[in-house]
Amino acid sequence: MAEPIREELQVQHRTAVLVSVPDPTRKLGKERALDELKGLVKTAGVKVVGELVQLRGRPHPGTCLGKGKIEELKDLVDATGAELIIFDNNLTPSQGRHLELETKRIIVDRSELILDIFATHARSAEARLQVELAQLQYTRTRLKRMWTHLERIEGGIGASRGPGEKQIETDRRIIDQRIDELKLRLAEVEVRRERMVRQRESHSLVSVVGYTNAGKSTLMNALTGADVYVANQLFATLDTRTRKWTIPSWGELLLSDTVGFVRDLPHSLVASFKSTLEEARQADLLLHVVDASNPEAEQQAETVEQVLNEIGVEIRNYILVLNKVDAVQDRGVVDVLRAKYAHSVTVSALTGEGLDKLGLLVGELLGEGYVDAEVTTSAGNGKLFAFLAEHAEITDTQYVESTAILRCRISRNILWRVKGENTTVRVIDRPQPSFVN
C-alpha cells in the first residue's frame, strides 16, 4: 500500500514554510508565485506559517536559494517554529541534503509533496500500485540523503564501507526487486485495460482531460447525471471513471474522466499512470477542460498538452472546454485561448451554461470520424450482419439473388473489420459538417 516516502514525513497536520524560486519564463510576480503550491499543501493538510520567494535567473546549483536567502529562511523557520520547509521547485538530492543541514528542518520538494498527496488519495488497487512505483523510483536516487545519520559511523577494522553505505546498497536491491515486481503487475493491468477499452467499440469513447481542479468531475456530473466525487482540492480523484452520456445529435456514448494534471508532475508518476490514462489514448474525442477563471489558464492548457504528448496520446479530435465562465473576470484570457484552438466552447458546469452547445460540437466532431459505406456480401453471412447490427447504423438493405447490399454508417476505426472474403466495402462521400464554435 502506498504511504509517505519517508516515515518522518507525515505532512498532514504539520506546519510549514513555503519556498519558491519561480521559473522566470512564467512571468509571475512574488505575490502569485506560491499560489499553486498553497493549493497543494492545503490538499495535503499542511498549515502554512510562512512564505519565502526568491526571484533569480535560475536556482542555485547547490542549495536552490542564494546564501542570503538561506539565512533569511533560517530566521523564518526559527521565528515560526515550522516543522517542514516545502519547496515549489524539484530539488536534486544534494540540494535537499545541503538545505536540511543548513536549516535543521525536513525539506520537502514539489515532487515529494505531490507523491504524498497521491499516496493519500489512492483508493483502487491499481492507483496504489502506480503511486508505490512512482515513490520507489523517486526514492531510489535519494537513499544517500535518508541514511546520512549512519555515514559518520566507522565501519570497523578492515571494513572499506560504513554501515550507512551497506544499508544503502541493501535498500537499493530491495527497491529494485519491488520496482520490477510492480512493473510486471502494472503491465498486466495495462493489457487488461486495453482489452476492456477495445471491447467498447460499440460505443464512441470521449475522454475528459485537464489540469487538476479545472472542474472535470463537476462537468461529468452535469453531462451524465453521475455522482462522481467532487471536492474543491487538487487531485481529489485519481481513478478513471466512465459513464454513459446521451446527446441529441449523436445518441449514447461513453464519457471517461481521468486523473488531473499539474505543472512539473514527477516523471515517474506520469509513467506509472500510463495504464490509467489508456482511456485518453483510445478515445475518439478528447474534451480538454480548462479553468477559464484562472489567470494561468493558458499555461495550464499547455502543461496538459505536454503531459499528453509525454504519455503518447495523439491529439486528433480535440475540443477545448473553457469551464467556469460564470467566474471569469478577464474575458481576454478566454479570447486568447479560443483563438488558438480550432474547436472550443465556453461552459459553466456549475450553472449549465453552454452544455447544449458542447453536446452539438461533440456530435459533429464524432461524425467526422464516421463514414457512409456500402457493404456487399453473401446473403448468408450472418456473422457480418450481426457485427454491423452491433457496431454500425444500417440505413438500407437490398438483396439481389444470393447477394446482400447494405448501406450503413460506421466508424473509420473499425471499417477494416468488415472487409473479408466475398465481401466488398465502398465508402460513400458526403458533405462535411459545419462546426459549431
NUSEVO-173997 format. One record per residue (C-alpha): residue number from 0; residue in one letter; x, y, z. Coordinates in Angstrom, 1 decimal, m for minus. Layout:
NUSEVO-173997
   n res      u      v      w
 NUM   a      X      Y      Z
...
//
This chain:
NUSEVO-173997
   n res      u      v      w
   0   m    0.0    0.0    0.0
   1   a    1.3    3.5   m0.9
   2   e    2.4    5.5    2.1
   3   p    4.5    8.7    2.6
   4   i    8.0    8.3    1.2
   5   r    9.8    8.9    4.5
   6   e    8.4    7.8    7.8
   7   e    9.2   11.2    9.4
   8   l    7.3   12.9    6.5
   9   q    3.7   12.7    7.7
  10   v    2.7   16.0    6.2
  11   q   m0.9   16.1    7.5
  12   h   m1.3   18.4   10.5
  13   r    2.3   19.7   10.2
  14   t    3.3   23.3   10.0
  15   a    5.4   24.5    7.0
  16   v    7.2   27.4    5.4
  17   l    6.7   27.6    1.7
  18   v    9.6   28.5   m0.6
  19   s    9.9   29.1   m4.3
  20   v   12.4   30.1   m6.9
  21   p   10.0   30.6   m9.8
  22   d   10.8   30.0  m13.4
  23   p   11.3   33.5  m14.9
  24   t    9.6   32.3  m18.1
  25   r    6.3   32.0  m16.2
  26   k    6.4   35.8  m15.6
  27   l    4.7   35.5  m12.2
  28   g    5.2   38.2   m9.6
  29   k    6.1   37.4   m6.0
  30   e    2.5   37.8   m4.9
  31   r    1.4   34.9   m7.1
  32   a    4.5   32.7   m7.2
  33   l    3.2   30.4   m4.4
  34   d   m0.5   30.2   m5.4
  35   e   m0.4   26.6   m6.8
  36   l    1.9   25.4   m4.0
  37   k   m0.6   26.7   m1.5
  38   g   m3.3   24.6   m3.1
  39   l   m1.1   21.5   m3.0
  40   v   m0.3   21.9    0.7
  41   k   m3.9   22.6    1.6
  42   t   m4.8   19.4   m0.1
  43   a   m2.0   17.6    1.9
  44   g   m3.4   19.0    5.2
  45   v   m0.5   21.3    6.0
  46   k   m0.8   24.5    7.9
  47   v    1.3   27.3    6.3
  48   v    3.1   29.6    8.8
  49   g    5.5   31.4    6.5
  50   e    6.4   32.1    2.9
  51   l    9.6   33.0    1.1
  52   v   10.2   33.7   m2.6
  53   q   13.5   34.5   m4.4
  54   l   13.4   35.9   m7.9
  55   r   16.6   34.9   m9.7
  56   g   17.6   33.7  m13.2
  57   r   17.9   30.1  m12.1
  58   p   18.1   28.1   m8.8
  59   h   21.5   27.9   m7.1
  60   p   23.0   24.6   m8.1
  61   g   24.0   23.6   m4.6
  62   t   21.2   24.9   m2.4
  63   c   18.5   26.3   m4.8
  64   l   18.5   29.5   m2.8
  65   g   21.2   32.1   m2.6
  66   k   23.3   32.4    0.6
  67   g   21.4   35.5    1.8
  68   k   18.0   33.9    1.3
  69   i   19.1   30.8    3.2
  70   e   19.9   33.0    6.2
  71   e   16.5   34.6    5.8
  72   l   14.9   31.2    5.6
  73   k   16.6   30.0    8.8
  74   d   15.4   33.1   10.7
  75   l   11.9   32.5    9.3
  76   v   11.6   28.8   10.4
  77   d   13.1   29.7   13.9
  78   a   10.5   32.5   14.3
  79   t    7.5   30.4   13.2
  80   g    8.5   27.1   14.6
  81   a    7.8   25.4   11.3
  82   e    8.4   21.7   11.1
  83   l    8.7   21.4    7.3
  84   i   10.1   23.5    4.6
  85   i    8.3   22.8    1.3
  86   f    9.8   23.9   m2.0
  87   d    7.8   24.6   m5.1
  88   n   10.9   23.5   m7.0
  89   n   12.1   20.0   m7.7
  90   l   15.3   19.7   m5.8
  91   t   18.3   17.5   m6.6
  92   p   19.3   15.0   m3.8
  93   s   22.4   17.2   m3.0
  94   q   20.3   20.4   m2.8
  95   g   17.9   18.7   m0.4
  96   r   20.8   17.3    1.7
  97   h   22.5   20.7    2.0
  98   l   19.3   22.5    2.9
  99   e   18.5   20.1    5.6
 100   l   22.0   20.5    7.1
 101   e   21.6   24.3    6.9
 102   t   18.1   24.7    8.3
 103   k   17.9   21.6   10.6
 104   r   14.4   21.0    9.2
 105   i   12.8   18.4    7.0
 106   i   13.0   19.6    3.4
 107   v   10.2   18.5    1.0
 108   d   10.3   19.3   m2.7
 109   r    7.4   19.6   m5.1
 110   s    7.7   16.1   m6.4
 111   e    7.7   14.6   m2.9
 112   l    4.7   16.6   m1.9
 113   i    2.7   15.5   m5.0
 114   l    3.6   11.9   m4.4
 115   d    2.5   12.2   m0.8
 116   i   m0.9   13.6   m1.9
 117   f   m1.3   10.8   m4.5
 118   a   m0.5    8.2   m1.8
 119   t   m3.1    9.7    0.5
 120   h   m5.8    9.8   m2.3
 121   a   m5.1    6.4   m3.9
 122   r   m8.2    4.3   m3.4
 123   s   m8.2    1.5   m6.0
 124   a   m5.6   m1.3   m6.1
 125   e   m4.3   m0.1   m9.4
 126   a   m3.8    3.5   m8.2
 127   r   m1.9    2.2   m5.1
 128   l    0.4    0.2   m7.3
 129   q    1.0    3.1   m9.6
 130   v    1.8    5.5   m6.7
 131   e    4.0    3.0   m5.0
 132   l    6.0    2.5   m8.2
 133   a    6.4    6.3   m8.6
 134   q    7.5    6.7   m5.0
 135   l   10.1    3.9   m5.2
 136   q   11.6    5.4   m8.4
 137   y   11.8    8.8   m6.7
 138   t   13.3    7.4   m3.5
 139   r   15.9    5.3   m5.2
 140   t   18.0    8.3   m6.2
 141   r   17.7    9.8   m2.7
 142   l   18.8    6.9   m0.5
 143   k   22.0    8.6    0.5
 144   r   20.1   11.6    1.9
 145   m   18.0    9.3    4.0
 146   w   21.0    7.5    5.6
 147   t   23.3   10.4    6.4
 148   h   22.9    9.7   10.1
 149   l   24.9    6.5    9.5
 150   e   27.6    8.0    7.3
 151   r   29.6    9.3   10.3
 152   i   29.9    5.8   11.9
 153   e   33.1    3.9   11.3
 154   g   32.8    0.6    9.6
 155   g   35.2   m1.3   11.9
 156   i   38.7   m2.8   11.4
 157   g   39.1   m4.0    7.8
 158   a   35.8   m2.6    6.6
 159   s   36.0   m0.5    3.5
 160   r   32.5    0.8    3.8
 161   g   30.4    2.1    6.7
 162   p   27.0    0.7    7.7
 163   g   25.3    3.6    6.0
 164   e   26.7    2.7    2.7
 165   k   26.0   m1.0    3.2
 166   q   22.4   m0.2    4.2
 167   i   22.0    1.9    1.0
 168   e   23.1   m1.0   m1.1
 169   t   20.7   m3.4    0.7
 170   d   17.8   m0.9    0.3
 171   r   18.6   m0.3   m3.3
 172   r   18.4   m4.1   m4.1
 173   i   15.1   m4.4   m2.2
 174   i   13.7   m1.4   m4.1
 175   d   14.9   m2.7   m7.5
 176   q   13.2   m6.0   m6.8
 177   r   10.0   m4.3   m5.8
 178   i   10.1   m2.0   m8.8
 179   d   10.4   m5.0  m11.2
 180   e    7.5   m6.7   m9.4
 181   l    5.3   m3.6   m9.7
 182   k    6.1   m3.0  m13.3
 183   l    5.1   m6.6  m14.1
 184   r    1.8   m6.2  m12.3
 185   l    1.1   m2.9  m13.9
 186   a    1.9   m4.3  m17.4
 187   e   m0.8   m7.0  m16.8
 188   v   m3.2   m4.2  m15.7
 189   e   m2.4   m2.2  m18.9
 190   v   m3.1   m5.3  m21.1
 191   r   m6.4   m5.9  m19.3
 192   r   m7.4   m2.2  m19.6
 193   e   m6.5   m2.1  m23.4
 194   r   m8.6   m5.2  m23.9
 195   m  m11.5   m3.7  m22.0
 196   v  m11.4   m0.4  m23.9
 197   r  m11.3   m2.2  m27.3
 198   q  m14.4   m4.2  m26.2
 199   r  m16.3   m1.0  m26.1
 200   e  m16.2   m0.4  m29.8
 201   s  m20.0   m0.5  m30.0
 202   h  m19.9    3.0  m28.3
 203   s  m17.9    6.1  m29.1
 204   l  m15.5    7.0  m26.3
 205   v  m15.0   10.6  m25.2
 206   s  m12.3   11.3  m22.7
 207   v  m12.1   14.3  m20.3
 208   v   m8.6   15.6  m19.6
 209   g   m7.4   18.7  m17.9
 210   y   m5.5   20.4  m15.2
 211   t   m6.4   19.3  m11.7
 212   n   m9.3   21.3  m10.2
 213   a  m10.4   22.6  m13.6
 214   g  m13.9   21.2  m12.9
 215   k  m13.7   17.9  m14.8
 216   s  m15.7   15.9  m12.3
 217   t  m18.4   18.6  m12.0
 218   l  m18.7   18.7  m15.7
 219   m  m19.0   14.9  m15.9
 220   n  m21.8   15.0  m13.3
 221   a  m23.6   17.8  m15.2
 222   l  m23.4   15.9  m18.5
 223   t  m24.2   12.4  m17.3
 224   g  m26.1   12.8  m14.1
 225   a  m23.5   10.7  m12.4
 226   d  m22.4   11.1   m8.8
 227   v  m18.6   11.4   m9.4
 228   y  m16.9   12.6   m6.2
 229   v  m16.3   16.4   m6.4
 230   a  m14.1   18.4   m4.0
 231   n  m12.5   21.8   m4.1
 232   q   m9.0   20.5   m3.8
 233   l   m6.2   19.3   m6.1
 234   f   m6.2   15.6   m7.1
 235   a   m9.5   14.8   m5.4
 236   t   m9.8   11.7   m7.5
 237   l   m7.1    9.5   m9.1
 238   d   m9.1    6.7  m10.8
 239   t  m10.7    6.8  m14.2
 240   r  m14.5    6.8  m14.1
 241   t  m16.6    6.1  m17.2
 242   r  m20.3    6.9  m17.5
 243   k  m22.9    6.9  m20.3
 244   w  m23.8   10.3  m21.9
 245   t  m26.7   10.8  m24.3
 246   i  m26.6   13.7  m26.7
 247   p  m29.5   14.5  m29.1
 248   s  m27.2   15.0  m32.2
 249   w  m25.5   11.6  m31.7
 250   g  m27.1    9.2  m29.2
 251   e  m25.4    7.3  m26.5
 252   l  m21.7    7.4  m25.9
 253   l  m19.2    6.7  m23.1
 254   l  m17.7    9.7  m21.2
 255   s  m14.5    9.0  m19.3
 256   d  m12.9   11.2  m16.6
 257   t   m9.2   10.9  m15.9
 258   v   m6.7   12.0  m13.3
 259   g   m5.9   15.7  m13.4
 260   f   m2.5   17.0  m14.4
 261   v   m0.4   19.7  m12.8
 262   r    2.8   21.6  m13.7
 263   d    6.0   19.7  m13.1
 264   l    4.4   16.3  m12.4
 265   p    7.1   13.8  m11.3
 266   h    8.2   11.9  m14.4
 267   s    7.9    8.6  m12.5
 268   l    4.3    9.4  m11.7
 269   v    3.4   10.2  m15.3
 270   a    5.0    6.9  m16.4
 271   s    3.3    4.8  m13.8
 272   f   m0.1    6.3  m14.6
 273   k    0.0    5.4  m18.2
 274   s   m2.4    2.5  m17.8
 275   t   m4.9    4.7  m16.1
 276   l   m4.7    7.1  m19.0
 277   e   m5.3    4.4  m21.5
 278   e   m8.9    5.8  m21.9
 279   a   m7.4    9.0  m23.2
 280   r   m5.1    7.2  m25.7
 281   q   m8.0    5.1  m27.1
 282   a  m10.6    7.9  m27.1
 283   d  m12.4    9.0  m30.3
 284   l  m12.5   12.6  m28.9
 285   l  m10.8   14.5  m26.1
 286   l  m12.5   17.2  m24.1
 287   h   m9.7   19.3  m22.6
 288   v  m11.3   21.2  m19.7
 289   v   m9.6   24.4  m18.7
 290   d  m10.5   26.7  m15.7
 291   a  m11.1   29.9  m17.7
 292   s  m11.3   31.9  m14.5
 293   n   m7.6   31.1  m13.6
 294   p   m5.1   33.7  m14.6
 295   e   m2.7   30.9  m15.6
 296   a   m5.3   29.2  m17.8
 297   e   m3.1   29.4  m21.0
 298   q    0.0   27.9  m19.2
 299   q   m2.2   25.2  m17.6
 300   a   m3.6   24.2  m21.0
 301   e    0.0   23.9  m22.4
 302   t    1.0   21.8  m19.4
 303   v   m1.8   19.3  m20.1
 304   e   m0.8   19.1  m23.8
 305   q    2.8   18.4  m22.8
 306   v    1.8   15.6  m20.5
 307   l   m0.5   14.1  m23.1
 308   n    2.4   14.1  m25.6
 309   e    4.6   12.5  m22.9
 310   i    2.3    9.5  m22.4
 311   g    1.8    9.0  m26.2
 312   v   m1.7   10.5  m26.6
 313   e   m2.1   11.6  m30.2
 314   i   m4.2   14.8  m30.2
 315   r   m6.6   14.5  m33.2
 316   n  m10.2   15.2  m32.4
 317   y   m9.9   17.8  m29.6
 318   i  m12.3   20.3  m28.0
 319   l  m11.1   23.0  m25.6
 320   v  m13.8   23.3  m23.0
 321   l  m13.4   26.7  m21.2
 322   n  m15.1   25.9  m17.9
 323   k  m16.2   28.3  m15.0
 324   v  m17.1   31.1  m17.4
 325   d  m19.5   32.3  m14.7
 326   a  m16.4   33.3  m12.6
 327   v  m14.3   34.8  m15.4
 328   q  m13.2   38.4  m14.7
 329   d  m10.9   38.9  m17.7
 330   r  m12.5   37.9  m21.0
 331   g   m9.2   38.5  m22.7
 332   v   m7.9   35.2  m21.4
 333   v  m10.9   33.4  m22.9
 334   d  m10.5   35.2  m26.3
 335   v   m6.8   34.3  m26.4
 336   l   m7.4   30.6  m25.8
 337   r  m10.3   30.4  m28.3
 338   a   m8.2   32.0  m31.0
 339   k   m5.5   29.2  m30.5
 340   y   m7.8   26.2  m31.0
 341   a   m9.9   25.2  m33.9
 342   h  m12.7   23.8  m31.7
 343   s  m13.6   25.4  m28.4
 344   v  m16.7   26.2  m26.3
 345   t  m17.3   28.2  m23.2
 346   v  m19.4   26.5  m20.5
 347   s  m20.2   26.6  m16.8
 348   a  m20.6   23.1  m15.4
 349   l  m22.0   24.7  m12.2
 350   t  m24.8   26.7  m13.9
 351   g  m25.3   24.6  m17.1
 352   e  m24.4   27.4  m19.4
 353   g  m23.0   26.2  m22.8
 354   l  m23.6   22.5  m22.2
 355   d  m26.1   22.1  m25.0
 356   k  m23.6   23.8  m27.4
 357   l  m20.9   21.4  m26.2
 358   g  m23.1   18.4  m27.0
 359   l  m23.7   19.7  m30.5
 360   l  m20.0   20.2  m31.1
 361   v  m19.2   16.7  m29.8
 362   g  m21.7   15.1  m32.1
 363   e  m20.4   17.0  m35.2
 364   l  m16.7   16.1  m34.4
 365   l  m17.5   12.4  m33.8
 366   g  m19.5   12.4  m37.0
 367   e  m16.3   13.3  m38.8
 368   g  m14.8   10.0  m37.7
 369   y  m17.7    8.1  m39.3
 370   v  m18.3    7.2  m42.9
 371   d  m21.3    6.1  m45.0
 372   a  m20.4    2.7  m46.6
 373   e  m21.9    0.3  m48.9
 374   v  m21.2   m3.3  m48.0
 375   t  m21.7   m6.1  m50.5
 376   t  m21.6   m9.7  m49.1
 377   s  m23.2  m13.1  m49.3
 378   a  m26.9  m13.2  m48.1
 379   g  m25.9  m16.0  m45.8
 380   n  m23.2  m14.1  m44.0
 381   g  m24.9  m14.0  m40.7
 382   k  m21.8  m13.2  m38.7
 383   l  m21.2  m10.0  m40.6
 384   f  m24.9   m9.0  m40.3
 385   a  m24.6   m9.4  m36.5
 386   f  m21.4   m7.4  m36.4
 387   l  m22.9   m4.5  m38.4
 388   a  m26.1   m4.6  m36.3
 389   e  m24.0   m4.1  m33.2
 390   h  m21.3   m1.6  m34.5
 391   a  m23.0    0.4  m37.2
 392   e  m26.2    2.1  m38.1
 393   i  m27.7    0.2  m41.0
 394   t  m29.8    2.6  m43.2
 395   d  m30.8    0.3  m46.1
 396   t  m30.6   m3.4  m47.1
 397   q  m31.2   m4.9  m50.5
 398   y  m31.0   m8.5  m51.8
 399   v  m30.1   m9.4  m55.4
 400   e  m30.3  m13.2  m55.7
 401   s  m27.7  m14.6  m53.2
 402   t  m26.1  m11.2  m52.6
 403   a  m26.9   m8.7  m49.9
 404   i  m26.1   m5.0  m50.3
 405   l  m26.2   m3.0  m47.0
 406   r  m25.8    0.8  m46.6
 407   c  m24.6    1.8  m43.1
 408   r  m22.9    4.5  m41.1
 409   i  m19.8    3.1  m39.4
 410   s  m16.6    4.3  m37.6
 411   r  m13.5    4.5  m39.8
 412   n  m11.6    2.8  m36.9
 413   i  m13.4   m0.5  m37.4
 414   l  m14.1   m0.4  m41.1
 415   w  m11.2   m2.8  m41.8
 416   r  m13.1   m5.5  m39.7
 417   v  m15.9   m5.5  m42.3
 418   k  m13.7   m6.4  m45.2
 419   g  m13.1  m10.1  m45.9
 420   e  m13.6  m13.0  m48.3
 421   n  m16.6  m12.5  m50.7
 422   t  m17.2   m9.1  m49.1
 423   t  m16.5   m5.6  m50.6
 424   v  m16.8   m2.2  m49.0
 425   r  m17.3    1.1  m50.8
 426   v  m17.1    4.4  m48.9
 427   i  m19.7    6.9  m50.0
 428   d  m18.6   10.5  m49.9
 429   r  m20.8   13.0  m48.1
 430   p  m20.6   16.8  m47.4
 431   q  m18.5   17.7  m44.4
 432   p  m20.4   19.3  m41.4
 433   s  m20.1   22.9  m40.4
 434   f  m18.7   23.1  m36.9
 435   v  m20.3   25.0  m34.0
 436   n  m17.8   27.3  m32.3
//
